[in-house]
């Protein structure tokens, strides 16, 4: 008000300047008239001051009246607002509340109560953060309430007070939930082994078996209000609403077990692969997601369900070993596709996974030999030679003059590769796990040959992805492809021994993950001159490695009465090889059904998992970012050994708990 008074005085003075100057001039010529004029200026000055004072009093009276009215309106509004309101003290205790707030907690005496006791969600809220303007949605008494707050400083008490109010958003949330519940869900369903099931079942039982599969599928989805349409002998499409899908999700797709348990004279058990799309913008996109999901389910070996949610995937099932395919038609077709891609490319770059093992290097050698036969420049990308492939590397590079000069590092390959080049990835399908991830971005021609179950981070831009989890190894797949490459093709002896070494290592001397085609591939390599006795000598361990494996076994402990966990704490070259071999050795202990060995490798914690087939180490390690097979899997974690073991134990317990739940549901 003082500033306004000074401004008004200035305005009065400015208004009198001209009259005063005029009066002075008149006084100069006529003193009597000038005196009268000056007297008039004084009267005018006092009049203007009085008018000013009267205006200020009127304005102040108006302001006081508005303030009084506003206080009255505000108080009435606060008390009469039709939604919950509360005032909190600095300590988050309720100082005052209205009736609507009390109605949310009718059985409580609310004044003085800590708000976090009524609404535990508020425990993590910083009420002093004035930048936090997002409402907090909380379920209270089956209502969806959106809480807002504002912090006000109380001058009298020298404290902050929080003004808290809530809006009932139940109706809006119910509309959102209804929209979500009514979304369409598409399922694409394949009977994995239709031909094998049909051919292995006697004609008198065949209609019953296939009819039982159809009946289980129709009854299961009908129970969940789904519409089933069979469009081929082994293919189905199902449409339902999301609210019904949730029951299937909670049921963990028990239809997989129901179909697998069908036994009506069939020699092999039928299995299903299911792909589900649930988050597309329209029916066409949702159906497309289901097709992507079924491709992943099939490439992971079948007998499982894959649900695509935006860019993520959920996996169900996959607990059984992938069924070996008796037909080699696909292998012949893929071999022809590889030949065409090689012939149309300028040169070929072959790489396995980082820290390569015998299968990775052996299959790389096989592809190298095939490309060389087709008279194209071939290069194997290898950054370093770890201990596990040192023997085979020295043997092949020593006996094949052309090989050593065609093995490049990642930097050397980057300097040579062209957009017209072909990149062949073996024994791996994950970009970040390849020996040279940067090569993937340099060309659009990518060919994948792998035997591991497909994971989330697979190379999506691959032109052809030949992923067959039933196979023992990538070396087995490459051997079959080479056999169909040309009737005059014959691999050199060192290459054949590299492929046989890859199969031998991944099958643990033809014990695990072997089928008829595994031995057929081995027989092809024997015809090409592979010496199994030489390979046996190549696998002999140094005394030091044997001693290290003994340390691991001595360090092991048994959890859940059937799973061995051990550590190899030496950060040395070849530590992951020692860990994997020690994991194999732990399975020889009576009562041990699965084993895990943790070790340090490349500044990360490497975990090797092995099992006899009763426990899926692949499903366990997938929970912490790994992958592999039912009986052999691995992962790498960027953390301490202690944290890695905690994550592993948690994954094991979750897997075993789900297995118990599924078993109890099956018994019901």
C-alpha positions as CSV (number, residue, x, y, z in Angstrom):
1,X,0.0,0.0,0.0
2,X,2.9,2.4,0.7
3,X,4.2,2.0,-2.8
4,X,0.7,2.7,-4.2
5,X,0.5,5.9,-2.0
6,X,3.8,7.2,-3.3
7,X,2.7,6.6,-6.9
8,X,-0.5,8.5,-6.3
9,X,1.4,11.4,-4.8
10,X,3.6,11.5,-7.8
11,X,0.6,11.6,-10.1
12,X,-0.9,14.5,-8.1
13,X,2.4,16.5,-8.4
14,X,2.6,15.8,-12.1
15,X,-1.0,17.0,-12.5
16,X,-0.2,20.3,-10.8
17,X,3.0,21.2,-12.7
18,X,1.2,23.0,-15.5
19,X,-1.2,25.0,-13.3
20,X,1.7,26.0,-11.0
21,X,3.9,27.1,-14.0
22,X,0.9,29.1,-15.4
23,X,0.3,30.7,-12.0
24,X,3.9,31.8,-11.7
25,X,3.8,33.4,-15.2
26,X,0.5,35.2,-14.4
27,X,2.0,36.4,-11.0
28,X,4.9,37.9,-13.0
29,X,2.7,40.1,-15.0
30,X,-0.1,40.6,-12.4
31,X,0.6,39.8,-8.8
32,X,-3.1,39.8,-7.6
33,X,-4.3,37.4,-10.3
34,X,-1.1,35.3,-9.8
35,X,-1.7,35.0,-6.1
36,X,-5.3,34.0,-6.7
37,X,-4.1,31.4,-9.2
38,X,-1.4,30.0,-6.8
39,X,-4.1,29.8,-4.0
40,X,-6.3,27.8,-6.5
41,X,-3.4,25.4,-7.1
42,X,-3.1,24.7,-3.3
43,X,-6.8,24.1,-3.0
44,X,-6.7,21.8,-6.0
45,X,-3.7,19.9,-4.4
46,X,-5.6,19.3,-1.1
47,X,-8.7,18.3,-3.1
48,X,-6.8,15.7,-5.1
49,X,-5.3,14.2,-2.0
50,X,-8.7,13.8,-0.4
51,X,-10.1,12.2,-3.5
52,X,-7.0,9.8,-3.5
53,X,-7.6,8.9,0.2
54,X,-11.3,8.2,-0.4
55,X,-10.4,6.0,-3.3
56,X,-7.9,4.0,-1.3
57,X,-10.3,3.5,1.5
58,X,-13.0,2.3,-1.0
59,X,-10.5,-0.1,-2.6
60,X,-9.3,-1.5,0.7
61,X,-12.9,-2.0,1.8
62,X,-13.6,-3.8,-1.4
63,X,-10.5,-6.0,-1.0
64,X,-11.4,-6.8,2.6
65,X,-14.9,-7.7,1.5
66,X,-13.7,-10.0,-1.2
67,X,-11.1,-11.6,1.1
68,X,-13.8,-12.2,3.7
69,X,-16.1,-13.6,1.1
70,X,-13.4,-15.8,-0.4
71,X,-12.5,-17.2,3.0
72,X,-16.1,-18.0,3.5
73,X,-16.5,-19.5,0.1
74,X,-13.3,-21.5,0.5
75,X,-14.3,-22.9,3.9
76,X,-17.7,-23.9,2.6
77,X,-16.3,-25.5,-0.5
78,X,-13.7,-27.5,1.5
79,X,-16.4,-28.8,3.8
80,X,-19.0,-29.4,1.1
81,X,-16.8,-30.8,-1.7
82,X,-18.3,-34.2,-2.7
83,X,-15.0,-36.2,-2.5
84,X,-12.6,-37.3,0.2
85,X,-10.4,-34.6,1.7
86,X,-7.8,-34.7,4.5
87,X,-5.2,-32.4,6.0
88,X,-1.9,-34.0,7.1
89,X,0.7,-32.7,9.5
90,X,4.4,-32.7,8.8
91,X,4.6,-36.2,10.2
92,X,2.0,-37.5,7.8
93,X,-0.6,-37.7,10.6
94,X,-4.2,-36.8,9.8
95,X,-5.0,-33.4,11.3
96,X,-8.5,-33.0,9.8
97,X,-10.7,-34.8,7.3
98,X,-14.2,-34.5,5.9
99,X,-17.0,-37.0,5.9
100,X,-16.3,-38.5,2.5
101,X,-12.8,-39.3,3.7
102,X,-14.1,-40.9,6.8
103,X,-16.5,-43.0,4.7
104,X,-13.5,-44.7,3.1
105,X,-12.4,-46.0,6.5
106,X,-15.6,-46.1,8.5
107,X,-14.3,-48.3,11.3
108,X,-11.3,-46.0,12.2
109,X,-10.9,-43.0,14.5
110,X,-8.9,-41.1,11.9
111,X,-7.6,-37.9,13.6
112,X,-4.0,-38.3,14.6
113,X,-3.6,-41.6,12.7
114,X,-0.6,-42.0,10.4
115,X,-1.9,-42.0,6.8
116,X,0.5,-44.9,5.9
117,X,-1.4,-47.1,8.3
118,X,-4.6,-46.5,6.4
119,X,-2.9,-46.5,3.0
120,X,0.4,-48.4,3.0
121,X,1.1,-47.2,-0.6
122,X,1.8,-43.7,0.8
123,X,4.9,-45.0,2.7
124,X,7.1,-44.4,-0.4
125,X,5.6,-41.0,-1.2
126,X,7.6,-37.8,-0.6
127,X,5.0,-35.2,0.2
128,X,7.6,-32.5,0.3
129,X,8.3,-33.0,-3.4
130,X,6.3,-30.2,-5.0
131,X,7.2,-31.3,-8.5
132,X,5.3,-34.6,-8.0
133,X,2.0,-33.8,-9.7
134,X,1.0,-37.2,-11.0
135,X,-2.0,-38.7,-9.2
136,X,-1.5,-41.8,-7.1
137,X,-4.0,-44.5,-7.9
138,X,-4.9,-46.8,-5.0
139,X,-7.5,-49.5,-4.5
140,X,-9.6,-48.6,-1.4
141,X,-12.7,-50.6,-0.4
142,X,-12.9,-52.0,-4.0
143,X,-12.8,-48.5,-5.4
144,X,-10.1,-47.1,-7.6
145,X,-9.2,-43.7,-6.0
146,X,-6.8,-41.2,-7.5
147,X,-5.2,-39.2,-4.7
148,X,-3.7,-35.7,-5.3
149,X,-1.8,-33.6,-2.7
150,X,-0.5,-30.1,-2.2
151,X,2.0,-29.0,0.4
152,X,1.2,-25.6,2.1
153,X,3.4,-23.8,4.7
154,X,1.6,-22.7,7.9
155,X,3.1,-19.4,9.1
156,X,1.5,-19.6,12.6
157,X,2.8,-23.2,13.3
158,X,6.0,-22.8,11.2
159,X,5.3,-26.2,9.7
160,X,4.2,-27.8,6.4
161,X,0.7,-29.1,6.0
162,X,-0.4,-31.5,3.3
163,X,-3.8,-31.0,1.6
164,X,-4.9,-34.4,0.4
165,X,-7.9,-35.1,-1.8
166,X,-9.1,-38.1,-3.8
167,X,-11.3,-38.6,-6.9
168,X,-13.2,-41.8,-7.4
169,X,-12.0,-43.2,-10.7
170,X,-13.7,-46.5,-10.4
171,X,-15.9,-46.0,-13.4
172,X,-13.1,-45.0,-15.8
173,X,-10.9,-47.9,-14.6
174,X,-13.8,-50.3,-15.1
175,X,-14.2,-49.0,-18.7
176,X,-10.4,-49.5,-19.2
177,X,-10.6,-53.0,-17.7
178,X,-13.6,-53.9,-19.9
179,X,-11.8,-52.7,-23.0
180,X,-8.8,-54.8,-22.0
181,X,-10.9,-57.9,-21.1
182,X,-12.7,-57.7,-24.5
183,X,-9.5,-57.6,-26.6
184,X,-9.0,-60.5,-29.0
185,X,-6.4,-63.2,-28.5
186,X,-5.3,-65.4,-31.4
187,X,-3.8,-68.8,-31.0
188,X,-2.0,-70.7,-33.8
189,X,-1.6,-74.4,-32.8
190,X,0.5,-77.0,-34.6
191,X,0.5,-80.8,-33.9
192,X,4.3,-81.1,-33.8
193,X,4.7,-84.7,-34.9
194,X,1.6,-85.4,-37.0
195,X,3.4,-87.5,-39.6
196,X,5.5,-89.5,-37.2
197,X,2.4,-90.0,-34.9
198,X,0.4,-91.2,-37.9
199,X,3.0,-93.4,-39.3
200,X,4.0,-95.0,-36.0
201,X,0.4,-95.8,-35.0
202,X,-1.4,-98.9,-36.3
203,X,-4.2,-98.1,-38.7
204,X,-6.9,-99.5,-36.4
205,X,-5.8,-97.0,-33.6
206,X,-4.9,-94.1,-35.8
207,X,-8.4,-92.5,-35.9
208,X,-8.8,-92.8,-32.2
209,X,-5.4,-91.1,-31.5
210,X,-5.9,-88.2,-33.9
211,X,-9.5,-87.9,-32.8
212,X,-8.5,-87.7,-29.2
213,X,-6.1,-84.8,-30.0
214,X,-8.9,-82.9,-31.8
215,X,-11.2,-83.6,-28.9
216,X,-8.8,-82.4,-26.2
217,X,-8.1,-79.2,-28.2
218,X,-11.7,-78.4,-28.8
219,X,-12.9,-79.2,-25.3
220,X,-10.1,-77.3,-23.6
221,X,-10.7,-74.0,-25.6
222,X,-14.4,-74.4,-25.5
223,X,-14.2,-74.5,-21.7
224,X,-12.5,-71.1,-22.0
225,X,-15.1,-69.7,-24.4
226,X,-12.8,-69.9,-27.4
227,X,-13.7,-70.6,-31.1
228,X,-11.6,-73.4,-32.6
229,X,-11.1,-73.9,-36.3
230,X,-9.1,-76.7,-37.8
231,X,-7.7,-75.6,-41.2
232,X,-5.2,-78.5,-41.9
233,X,-4.7,-82.0,-40.5
234,X,-2.2,-80.7,-38.0
235,X,-3.1,-77.0,-37.6
236,X,-5.7,-75.1,-35.7
237,X,-6.6,-71.5,-35.1
238,X,-8.4,-70.3,-31.9
239,X,-9.9,-66.9,-31.1
240,X,-11.1,-65.8,-27.7
241,X,-11.3,-62.7,-25.4
242,X,-8.4,-61.7,-23.1
243,X,-10.5,-62.2,-20.0
244,X,-10.8,-65.9,-20.8
245,X,-7.1,-66.1,-21.9
246,X,-6.1,-65.1,-18.3
247,X,-7.5,-68.4,-17.1
248,X,-5.3,-70.3,-19.6
249,X,-2.3,-68.2,-18.5
250,X,-2.9,-69.0,-14.9
251,X,-3.4,-72.6,-15.8
252,X,0.0,-72.5,-17.5
253,X,-1.4,-74.1,-20.7
254,X,-2.2,-77.5,-19.2
255,X,-3.4,-78.5,-22.6
256,X,0.2,-79.3,-23.4
257,X,0.2,-82.0,-20.7
258,X,-3.2,-83.3,-21.7
259,X,-2.3,-83.9,-25.3
260,X,1.1,-85.4,-24.4
261,X,-0.7,-87.9,-22.1
262,X,-2.8,-89.4,-24.9
263,X,-2.1,-93.1,-25.1
264,X,-4.4,-95.1,-27.3
265,X,-2.1,-97.5,-29.0
266,X,0.3,-94.8,-30.3
267,X,4.0,-95.5,-29.9
268,X,5.0,-91.9,-29.6
269,X,3.3,-89.1,-27.6
270,X,1.6,-86.3,-29.5
271,X,2.8,-82.8,-28.7
272,X,1.5,-79.3,-29.5
273,X,3.2,-76.0,-30.2
274,X,1.1,-73.0,-29.5
275,X,1.7,-69.4,-30.5
276,X,-0.4,-66.6,-29.0
277,X,-0.7,-62.9,-29.9
278,X,-2.5,-60.6,-27.5
279,X,-1.3,-57.0,-27.9
280,X,-1.6,-56.0,-31.5
281,X,-3.5,-52.9,-32.6
282,X,-6.0,-54.7,-34.8
283,X,-7.0,-58.4,-35.5
284,X,-4.5,-58.6,-38.4
285,X,-1.6,-57.6,-36.2
286,X,-2.7,-59.9,-33.4
287,X,-2.8,-62.8,-35.8
288,X,0.6,-61.9,-37.1
289,X,2.0,-61.9,-33.6
290,X,0.6,-65.4,-33.1
291,X,2.4,-66.6,-36.2
292,X,5.7,-65.1,-35.0
293,X,5.2,-66.8,-31.6
294,X,4.5,-70.2,-33.2
295,X,7.7,-70.0,-35.2
296,X,9.6,-69.4,-32.0
297,X,7.8,-72.3,-30.3
298,X,8.7,-74.6,-33.2
299,X,12.3,-73.4,-33.3
300,X,12.6,-74.1,-29.6
301,X,11.7,-77.8,-30.2
302,X,8.0,-77.7,-29.9
303,X,5.8,-79.1,-27.0
304,X,5.4,-75.6,-25.6
305,X,3.5,-72.3,-25.8
306,X,5.0,-69.0,-26.6
307,X,3.0,-65.8,-26.0
308,X,4.1,-62.6,-27.7
309,X,3.4,-59.4,-25.7
310,X,4.6,-56.3,-27.6
311,X,8.3,-57.1,-28.1
312,X,8.6,-59.6,-25.2
313,X,7.7,-63.3,-24.9
314,X,6.4,-65.6,-22.3
315,X,7.2,-69.3,-22.4
316,X,5.2,-72.2,-21.1
317,X,6.1,-75.9,-21.3
318,X,9.2,-77.0,-23.2
319,X,10.1,-79.5,-20.5
320,X,10.5,-82.5,-22.8
321,X,13.3,-83.3,-25.2
322,X,12.7,-82.2,-28.8
323,X,11.5,-85.0,-31.0
324,X,13.9,-86.1,-33.6
325,X,12.6,-85.7,-37.2
326,X,13.0,-88.9,-39.2
327,X,12.7,-87.0,-42.6
328,X,15.8,-85.3,-43.9
329,X,13.9,-83.3,-46.6
330,X,14.3,-80.0,-44.7
331,X,18.1,-80.6,-44.4
332,X,18.3,-81.1,-48.2
333,X,16.2,-78.0,-48.8
334,X,18.3,-75.9,-46.5
335,X,21.5,-77.2,-48.1
336,X,20.2,-76.0,-51.5
337,X,19.3,-72.6,-50.0
338,X,22.8,-72.2,-48.6
339,X,24.3,-73.1,-51.9
340,X,22.2,-70.4,-53.7
341,X,23.0,-67.8,-51.1
342,X,26.8,-68.6,-51.3
343,X,26.7,-68.4,-55.1
344,X,24.9,-65.0,-55.1
345,X,27.3,-63.5,-52.5
346,X,30.7,-61.8,-53.0
347,X,32.3,-63.7,-50.1
348,X,31.3,-65.5,-46.9
349,X,32.1,-64.8,-43.3
350,X,31.5,-67.7,-40.8
351,X,31.4,-67.2,-37.0
352,X,30.2,-69.1,-34.0
353,X,29.6,-67.8,-30.5
354,X,32.1,-65.9,-28.4
355,X,34.5,-68.1,-26.3
356,X,33.9,-70.9,-28.9
357,X,33.8,-74.5,-28.0
358,X,34.5,-77.6,-30.1
359,X,31.0,-77.6,-31.7
360,X,31.2,-73.9,-32.6
361,X,34.6,-74.2,-34.2
362,X,33.9,-77.6,-35.8
363,X,30.7,-76.5,-37.5
364,X,32.5,-73.3,-38.7
365,X,35.2,-75.6,-40.3
366,X,32.4,-77.5,-42.0
367,X,30.7,-74.5,-43.5
368,X,34.2,-73.2,-44.6
369,X,34.8,-76.4,-46.4
370,X,31.4,-76.2,-48.2
371,X,32.0,-72.6,-49.3
372,X,35.5,-73.5,-50.5
373,X,34.0,-76.3,-52.6
374,X,31.6,-73.8,-54.2
375,X,34.7,-71.7,-55.1
376,X,33.9,-68.7,-53.1
377,X,36.2,-66.8,-50.7
378,X,35.4,-68.0,-47.1
379,X,36.7,-66.6,-43.8
380,X,36.2,-67.8,-40.3
381,X,35.9,-65.0,-37.7
382,X,37.9,-65.9,-34.5
383,X,39.2,-63.3,-32.1
384,X,41.1,-65.7,-29.9
385,X,41.8,-69.4,-29.5
386,X,40.6,-70.6,-26.1
387,X,41.9,-73.7,-24.5
388,X,38.9,-75.8,-25.4
389,X,39.6,-75.6,-29.1
390,X,43.4,-75.2,-29.0
391,X,44.1,-78.8,-30.0
392,X,41.7,-78.9,-33.0
393,X,42.8,-75.4,-34.0
394,X,46.5,-76.4,-34.1
395,X,45.7,-79.6,-35.9
396,X,43.6,-78.1,-38.7
397,X,45.6,-75.0,-39.3
398,X,48.8,-77.1,-39.3
399,X,47.5,-79.6,-41.9
400,X,45.5,-77.1,-44.1
401,X,47.7,-74.4,-45.6
402,X,44.7,-72.3,-46.8
403,X,42.9,-72.2,-43.4
404,X,45.2,-70.2,-41.2
405,X,45.3,-67.2,-43.6
406,X,41.5,-67.2,-43.8
407,X,40.9,-66.9,-40.1
408,X,40.2,-63.3,-39.3
409,X,39.6,-61.2,-36.2
410,X,36.5,-59.0,-35.9
411,X,38.4,-55.9,-36.9
412,X,40.0,-57.6,-39.9
413,X,36.6,-58.9,-41.0
414,X,35.0,-55.4,-40.6
415,X,37.7,-54.0,-42.9
416,X,36.8,-56.5,-45.7
417,X,33.1,-57.2,-45.4
418,X,30.7,-55.7,-48.1
419,X,26.9,-55.3,-48.3
420,X,27.0,-58.2,-50.8
421,X,28.8,-60.5,-48.3
422,X,27.1,-63.5,-46.7
423,X,27.4,-64.0,-42.9
424,X,26.9,-67.6,-41.6
425,X,26.3,-67.9,-37.9
426,X,26.7,-71.4,-36.4
427,X,26.0,-72.9,-33.0
428,X,24.3,-69.7,-31.9
429,X,21.4,-67.4,-32.9
430,X,21.9,-64.5,-30.6
431,X,23.5,-61.3,-31.9
432,X,25.3,-60.3,-28.8
433,X,26.7,-63.8,-28.3
434,X,28.4,-64.0,-31.7
435,X,32.1,-63.7,-32.1
436,X,31.6,-60.4,-34.0
437,X,28.2,-58.8,-33.4
438,X,29.3,-55.8,-35.6
439,X,29.2,-57.9,-38.7
440,X,25.5,-58.5,-38.4
441,X,24.8,-54.8,-39.2
442,X,27.1,-54.8,-42.3
443,X,25.0,-57.1,-44.5
444,X,21.4,-58.2,-45.0
445,X,22.4,-61.7,-46.0
446,X,22.5,-63.8,-42.8
447,X,22.2,-67.6,-42.5
448,X,21.8,-69.2,-39.1
449,X,22.6,-72.9,-38.3
450,X,21.9,-73.7,-34.7
451,X,20.6,-76.5,-32.4
452,X,19.8,-74.4,-29.3
453,X,16.2,-73.4,-28.4
454,X,15.5,-70.0,-29.7
455,X,15.6,-67.2,-27.1
456,X,14.2,-63.6,-27.1
457,X,17.3,-61.9,-28.5
458,X,17.6,-63.9,-31.7
459,X,18.9,-62.3,-34.9
460,X,15.6,-61.1,-36.3
461,X,17.1,-59.9,-39.7
462,X,18.3,-63.4,-40.6
463,X,17.4,-64.5,-44.2
464,X,17.3,-68.1,-43.2
465,X,17.3,-69.5,-39.6
466,X,17.9,-73.2,-39.6
467,X,17.3,-73.9,-35.9
468,X,16.7,-77.5,-34.9
469,X,16.7,-78.2,-31.2
470,X,16.3,-82.0,-31.7
471,X,19.9,-82.1,-33.2
472,X,22.8,-83.1,-31.0
473,X,25.0,-80.3,-32.3
474,X,25.5,-77.7,-35.0
475,X,28.2,-80.0,-36.4
476,X,25.5,-82.7,-37.0
477,X,23.3,-80.2,-38.9
478,X,26.3,-78.9,-41.0
479,X,27.4,-82.5,-41.8
480,X,23.9,-83.3,-43.1
481,X,23.9,-80.2,-45.2
482,X,27.3,-80.9,-46.6
483,X,26.2,-84.4,-47.6
484,X,23.5,-82.9,-49.7
485,X,25.7,-80.1,-51.1
486,X,26.9,-82.1,-54.1
487,X,27.2,-85.8,-54.9
488,X,30.9,-85.3,-55.5
489,X,31.6,-83.4,-52.3
490,X,33.9,-84.9,-49.7
491,X,35.4,-83.0,-46.8
492,X,39.1,-83.1,-46.1
493,X,40.1,-85.4,-43.2
494,X,41.0,-82.6,-40.8
495,X,37.6,-80.9,-41.4
496,X,35.7,-84.2,-41.0
497,X,37.6,-84.7,-37.7
498,X,36.7,-81.2,-36.5
499,X,33.0,-81.9,-37.2
500,X,33.2,-85.3,-35.4
501,X,34.9,-83.6,-32.5
502,X,32.0,-81.1,-32.3
503,X,29.4,-83.9,-32.2
504,X,31.5,-85.9,-29.7
505,X,31.8,-83.0,-27.2
506,X,28.1,-81.9,-27.4
507,X,26.9,-85.5,-26.9
508,X,29.4,-86.3,-24.2
509,X,30.8,-89.2,-26.3
510,X,27.4,-90.0,-27.9
511,X,25.5,-90.4,-24.6
512,X,23.2,-87.3,-24.4
513,X,20.9,-85.7,-27.0
514,X,21.7,-88.4,-29.6
515,X,19.3,-89.8,-32.2
516,X,19.5,-92.0,-35.3
517,X,20.6,-89.0,-37.4
518,X,23.4,-88.3,-35.0
519,X,25.0,-91.6,-35.7
520,X,24.3,-91.3,-39.4
521,X,26.1,-88.0,-39.4
522,X,29.0,-89.7,-37.6
523,X,29.1,-92.4,-40.2
524,X,29.3,-89.8,-43.0
525,X,32.3,-88.2,-41.3
526,X,33.9,-91.7,-40.8
527,X,33.5,-92.2,-44.6
528,X,35.3,-88.9,-45.2
529,X,38.2,-90.1,-43.1
530,X,37.6,-88.9,-39.6
531,X,39.7,-90.9,-37.1
532,X,37.7,-91.4,-33.8
533,X,40.9,-92.7,-32.0
534,X,42.7,-89.5,-33.0
535,X,39.8,-87.4,-31.6
536,X,39.9,-89.4,-28.4
537,X,43.6,-88.5,-28.0
538,X,42.8,-84.9,-28.7
539,X,40.3,-84.8,-25.8
540,X,42.9,-86.0,-23.2
541,X,43.0,-83.5,-20.3
542,X,46.2,-82.1,-18.8
543,X,46.9,-83.1,-15.2
544,X,46.3,-79.5,-14.2
545,X,42.7,-79.6,-15.6
546,X,42.0,-82.9,-13.9
547,X,43.2,-81.4,-10.6
548,X,41.0,-78.3,-11.2
549,X,37.9,-80.4,-11.8
550,X,38.6,-82.3,-8.6
551,X,38.6,-79.0,-6.8
552,X,35.2,-78.1,-8.2
553,X,33.7,-81.4,-7.2
554,X,35.2,-81.1,-3.7
555,X,33.6,-77.6,-3.4
556,X,30.1,-78.8,-4.5
557,X,27.1,-79.0,-2.3
558,X,23.7,-80.7,-2.8
559,X,20.5,-78.6,-2.7
560,X,16.9,-79.9,-2.7
561,X,18.4,-83.5,-2.4
562,X,19.1,-83.7,-6.1
563,X,20.8,-80.6,-7.5
564,X,24.6,-80.0,-7.2
565,X,26.0,-76.5,-7.1
566,X,29.7,-75.8,-7.2
567,X,32.2,-73.0,-7.9
568,X,35.5,-72.7,-9.7
569,X,37.0,-69.6,-8.2
570,X,40.2,-69.4,-10.4
571,X,40.0,-66.8,-13.1
572,X,42.2,-68.6,-15.7
573,X,42.1,-69.3,-19.4
574,X,39.7,-72.1,-20.1
575,X,37.8,-71.8,-16.8
576,X,34.4,-72.1,-18.6
577,X,35.6,-75.4,-20.1
578,X,36.6,-76.7,-16.7
579,X,33.2,-75.6,-15.3
580,X,31.3,-77.4,-18.0
581,X,33.3,-80.6,-17.7
582,X,33.0,-80.5,-13.9
583,X,29.2,-80.1,-14.3
584,X,29.2,-83.3,-16.4
585,X,31.3,-85.1,-13.8
586,X,28.9,-84.1,-11.0
587,X,26.1,-86.0,-12.7
588,X,27.9,-89.2,-11.9
589,X,27.2,-88.7,-8.2
590,X,24.4,-90.9,-7.0
591,X,21.1,-89.0,-6.5
592,X,22.2,-85.9,-8.5
593,X,19.8,-85.1,-11.3
594,X,21.2,-81.7,-12.3
595,X,24.3,-79.7,-11.7
596,X,25.5,-76.1,-11.9
597,X,29.0,-74.8,-11.8
598,X,29.8,-71.1,-11.5
599,X,33.1,-69.7,-12.6
600,X,34.8,-66.4,-13.6
601,X,35.3,-66.0,-17.4
602,X,36.0,-62.8,-19.3
603,X,35.2,-60.6,-16.3
604,X,31.8,-62.2,-15.9
605,X,30.3,-65.1,-14.0
606,X,29.7,-68.1,-16.3
607,X,27.2,-70.8,-15.2
608,X,27.2,-74.2,-16.8
609,X,24.2,-76.3,-16.2
610,X,23.8,-80.1,-16.9
611,X,21.0,-82.6,-16.2
612,X,20.0,-86.2,-16.9
613,X,16.7,-85.1,-18.4
614,X,14.4,-85.1,-15.4
615,X,15.2,-81.4,-14.7
616,X,15.3,-78.8,-17.5
617,X,18.4,-76.8,-16.9
618,X,17.5,-74.7,-19.9
619,X,14.2,-73.5,-18.3
620,X,16.1,-72.7,-15.1
621,X,18.9,-70.7,-16.8
622,X,16.4,-69.0,-19.1
623,X,15.0,-67.2,-16.1
624,X,18.4,-65.5,-15.6
625,X,19.1,-64.7,-19.2
626,X,20.6,-68.0,-20.4
627,X,19.6,-70.8,-22.7
628,X,20.5,-74.1,-24.3
629,X,18.9,-77.5,-24.1
630,X,16.9,-79.6,-21.6
631,X,20.1,-81.4,-20.5
632,X,22.8,-78.7,-21.2
633,X,22.5,-74.9,-20.8
634,X,24.6,-71.9,-19.8
635,X,24.5,-68.2,-19.1
636,X,26.8,-65.3,-18.3
637,X,26.0,-62.7,-15.6
638,X,27.8,-59.4,-15.0
639,X,27.8,-59.5,-11.2
640,X,29.6,-61.0,-8.2
641,X,29.8,-64.8,-7.7
642,X,27.6,-64.5,-4.5
643,X,24.8,-62.5,-6.3
644,X,25.0,-64.9,-9.3
645,X,24.5,-67.9,-7.0
646,X,21.6,-66.2,-5.2
647,X,19.9,-65.6,-8.6
648,X,20.6,-69.2,-9.6
649,X,19.1,-70.6,-6.4
650,X,16.0,-68.4,-6.7
651,X,15.5,-69.6,-10.3
652,X,15.9,-73.3,-9.2
653,X,13.4,-72.8,-6.4
654,X,10.9,-71.1,-8.8
655,X,11.3,-73.9,-11.3
656,X,10.8,-76.7,-8.7
657,X,7.8,-74.9,-7.2
658,X,6.1,-74.6,-10.6
659,X,6.9,-78.3,-11.2
660,X,5.2,-79.2,-7.9
661,X,2.2,-77.1,-8.7
662,X,1.8,-78.7,-12.2
663,X,2.2,-82.1,-10.7
664,X,-0.5,-81.5,-8.1
665,X,-2.9,-80.0,-10.8
666,X,-2.3,-83.1,-12.9
667,X,-3.2,-85.4,-10.1
668,X,-6.5,-83.6,-9.6
